[in-house]
Structures are given as structure tokens and as C-alpha cells.
Amino acid sequence: QAQLVESGGGLVQPGGSLRLSCAASEGIPRKNILGWYRQAPGNQRELVAEITYIGTTTYAESVKGRFTISRDNAENMVYLQMNSLKPEDTAVYYCGHRNIYSTQPAWGQGTQVTVSA
């Protein structure tokens, strides 16, 4: 069964850092694109970052220079290092996967990230 399990969310002060992790089950093709998406209250879910099997990355403009996505193909894991966090980064963060022919990812359950003093 294809599953994504996120971890690492929490409460952090503005300017702080968090690292999100996502474990992809054996049912998810290892060559799929993996990514992180987020949804704040009242907003649509949006792309944060994606990474291909060979390491090509895409970032939302709002996180460029602050967030870094990485993956471990051997372990089928994807990570999101988030630095210089801002209150507007507060959202539920979802791990997702898709193949190169699809524009619609399948998501995990999500993990809450709250940036507040």
C-alpha cells in the first residue's frame, strides 16, 4: 500500500528552524517526484518544493533561499529543512508524490508547523 508518513512539525519562533521528514512506503515508485506542499487556514494547498529522483529541485518563490528539499533514494525518504521561518509559513505541511506524467500529487496526512512568538 502506498503511504507517506510525515514527521518533524511543531511550534517554532520566528527566525527559527525545523526539519520535516517523510517516509515513503514500498508501494511508492522510487523514481517518483517527491515534494512538500502546505495549506494555511482559508488558503488552497500550494507547492513548497519538489525534487526529482536525480535531484532536480523546484521551489516556491516565497521559500527560495530559506528552505531546502532533499531526498534519500535508498531509504525512500524526503526532507525539508526550513530556516529563517516566518509567521506566514504557518500551515499544515504535506508530503506528496507524483510521477512525471501527473500534475496531481498524492499526499500524506500532514504535519502542523506553527511559527509564532
Secondary structure, DSSP 8 states (H G I E B T S, - for coil): ---EEEE--EEE-TT--EEEEEEE-TTS-TTSEEEEEEE-TTS--EEEEEE-TT--EEE-GGGTTTEEEEEETTTTEEEEEE-S--GGG-EEEEEEEE-TT-SS-EE---EEEEE--
